[in-house]
Amino acid sequence: MDATPQNLKPLGRIVRLQIQRSALKLGEKGNRVYDPAPLLAVDALTLTRDGALARTADGGTLLDVHHAQHPLTRNTDGVNDLSVGFTGHYDQMRARYGAHLIDGCAGENILVAAEGEVPFTAVAGGLVVRRAATGALVALGQVRVDLPCVEFSRYAARSTAAADVKAALQFLDHGLRGYYCTYEAEPVTIDVGDELLAVG
């Protein structure tokens, strides 16, 4: 990834950082339900090669459920360490399904304030966080679409009817649900207020 200042396009400021303390899909396979309760908003997020973690006031750590060292890790082949979403996508989801789809409820680690939809073509080249405090650049790679799941689609549509779920799966696809990415350098901490940019 060629993340030089000359080829970076601003996408927006980070307005929310969070970790998933445990899985958001609960229950037995075939009857699982989506519950955003395990999400925890934090002021700062530490990125590592194994995934994201949050520092606690007493000096401890809380691992995101996609961190490779989490005892119940949900990481799939090391390609969904981190996830990114956009407020404009939530605006579209709320317009279609209602106010219960609050910002961050889809579970992304990094939520960015951006109007409208941010298509995959805009982020496919990679993402970079520019630290507000230092100006340092933090490169994120291997960006791919976070495919919507049946459970979140039911949650969004507030329906288990097959036709409604199918329509929700189609609506939430192509990046509306958000994007996965990876971080492959030494541990670094990012903060709410930092800026997200796209490479390209």
C-alpha positions in Angstrom: 0.0 0.0 0.0 1.5 3.3 -1.1 0.1 5.6 1.7 1.7 8.9 0.9 0.1 12.2 1.7 -0.2 12.9 -2.0 -2.6 10.0 -2.7 -4.8 10.1 0.4 -8.4 11.2 0.1 -10.2 12.3 3.3 -13.3 10.3 4.2 -14.2 11.8 7.6 -13.5 12.0 11.3 -13.7 9.0 13.7 -16.8 9.6 15.9 -17.0 6.3 17.7 -14.6 3.5 18.6 -15.8 0.3 20.1 -15.0 -3.4 20.8 -17.2 -6.4 20.8 -16.7 -8.0 24.2 -18.4 -11.2 23.0 -20.4 -12.5 20.0 -23.4 -10.4 18.9 -25.2 -13.5 17.5 -26.7 -15.5 20.3 -28.4 -18.8 20.4 -28.3 -22.1 18.6 -27.5 -22.3 14.9 -30.7 -21.8 12.9 -32.3 -19.9 15.7 -29.7 -17.2 16.5 -30.7 -13.7 17.2 -28.6 -10.5 16.9 -28.0 -8.5 20.1 -25.7 -5.5 20.2 -25.5 -5.4 24.0 -21.9 -6.7 24.1 -20.6 -3.6 22.3 -18.5 -1.2 24.4 -17.7 2.3 23.2 -14.2 3.5 24.1 -12.3 6.8 23.7 -9.2 5.0 22.3 -8.5 1.7 20.6 -5.2 -0.1 20.4 -4.6 -1.8 17.1 -2.3 -4.9 16.9 -1.5 -7.5 14.3 -3.9 -9.8 16.2 -6.8 -7.4 16.3 -8.1 -4.6 18.5 -8.1 -4.1 22.2 -9.1 -1.4 24.7 -7.1 -0.3 27.7 -9.0 -0.1 31.1 -8.5 2.5 33.8 -6.7 0.1 36.0 -4.1 -0.8 33.3 -5.8 -3.9 32.1 -7.0 -4.8 28.6 -10.3 -5.8 27.0 -9.9 -7.8 23.8 -12.3 -7.4 20.8 -13.9 -10.7 20.0 -12.1 -10.6 16.6 -8.7 -10.4 18.3 -6.8 -13.7 17.6 -6.1 -14.1 21.4 -9.7 -13.7 22.5 -10.8 -17.1 24.0 -13.9 -17.1 21.8 -12.4 -15.4 18.8 -14.6 -14.8 15.8 -11.7 -14.0 13.6 -11.9 -15.8 10.2 -8.5 -16.7 8.8 -7.0 -13.4 10.0 -8.8 -11.2 7.5 -11.4 -9.6 9.7 -9.3 -8.2 12.5 -10.9 -4.8 12.3 -14.1 -3.3 10.9 -15.0 0.2 9.7 -18.5 1.8 9.2 -19.8 5.2 8.2 -22.6 7.3 9.6 -24.0 7.9 6.1 -24.7 4.2 5.8 -26.7 4.3 9.1 -28.7 7.2 7.7 -29.7 4.9 4.8 -30.5 2.0 7.1 -32.6 4.1 9.4 -34.5 5.6 6.4 -35.5 2.1 5.3 -35.9 0.3 8.6 -36.2 2.7 11.5 -34.6 4.4 14.5 -33.6 1.2 16.2 -30.5 1.1 13.9 -28.5 3.5 16.0 -25.0 4.4 14.9 -22.6 1.6 15.7 -25.1 -1.2 16.3 -23.7 -3.2 13.4 -20.6 -3.7 15.5 -17.8 -2.0 13.6 -14.7 -1.0 15.6 -14.3 2.3 13.8 -17.2 4.6 12.9 -16.5 7.5 10.7 -18.7 10.6 10.1 -19.3 10.7 6.3 -22.3 11.8 4.4 -23.9 9.5 1.9 -22.6 6.1 0.9 -18.9 5.2 0.8 -18.6 2.6 -1.9 -16.1 -0.2 -2.0 -14.4 1.4 -4.9 -13.5 4.3 -2.6 -11.8 2.1 0.0 -10.5 -0.9 -2.0 -7.0 0.6 -2.2 -6.6 0.7 1.6 -7.4 3.0 4.5 -5.2 5.2 6.6 -5.9 6.8 10.0 -4.2 10.1 10.5 -3.6 10.7 14.2 -5.0 14.1 15.3 -2.4 14.4 18.1 0.7 13.7 16.0 -0.2 13.6 12.4 1.2 10.1 12.2 -0.3 7.8 9.6 -1.6 4.3 10.5 -2.2 2.1 7.5 -5.0 -0.5 7.3 -5.0 -3.0 4.5 -6.9 -6.0 2.9 -10.1 -4.0 2.8 -13.1 -6.2 1.9 -16.9 -6.0 2.2 -18.4 -7.1 5.6 -21.1 -9.3 4.1 -24.4 -8.9 6.0 -25.6 -11.9 8.0 -29.0 -13.4 8.4 -29.2 -12.4 12.1 -28.4 -8.7 11.5 -30.7 -8.6 8.5 -33.6 -9.9 10.7 -32.6 -7.4 13.4 -32.6 -4.5 10.8 -35.9 -5.5 9.2 -37.5 -6.5 12.4 -38.8 -9.6 10.6 -38.0 -13.3 10.2 -40.1 -13.6 7.0 -38.0 -15.1 4.3 -38.8 -12.4 1.8 -38.0 -9.6 4.2 -34.7 -11.2 5.2 -33.7 -11.7 1.6 -34.5 -8.1 0.8 -32.5 -6.9 3.8 -29.5 -9.1 2.9 -29.5 -7.5 -0.6 -29.9 -4.0 0.8 -27.1 -4.3 3.3 -24.6 -5.8 0.9 -21.9 -4.1 -1.1 -20.4 -2.3 1.9 -23.5 -0.7 3.5 -23.0 -2.9 6.5 -19.3 -1.8 6.5 -15.9 -3.1 5.7 -13.3 -5.5 7.2 -9.6 -4.6 7.2 -6.4 -5.7 8.8 -3.5 -3.9 10.6 0.0 -5.4 10.1 2.5 -3.2 12.0 3.6 -2.6 15.6 0.8 -1.8 18.2 -0.6 1.7 17.9 -3.5 3.6 19.6 -6.0 5.6 17.7 -8.5 8.0 19.2 -12.0 9.4 18.6 -11.4 12.6 16.5 -8.6 11.0 14.4 -9.2 11.2 10.6 -9.8 8.3 8.2 -8.5 8.6 4.7 -8.6 6.3 1.6 -5.6 5.4 -0.4 -5.9 6.2 -4.1 
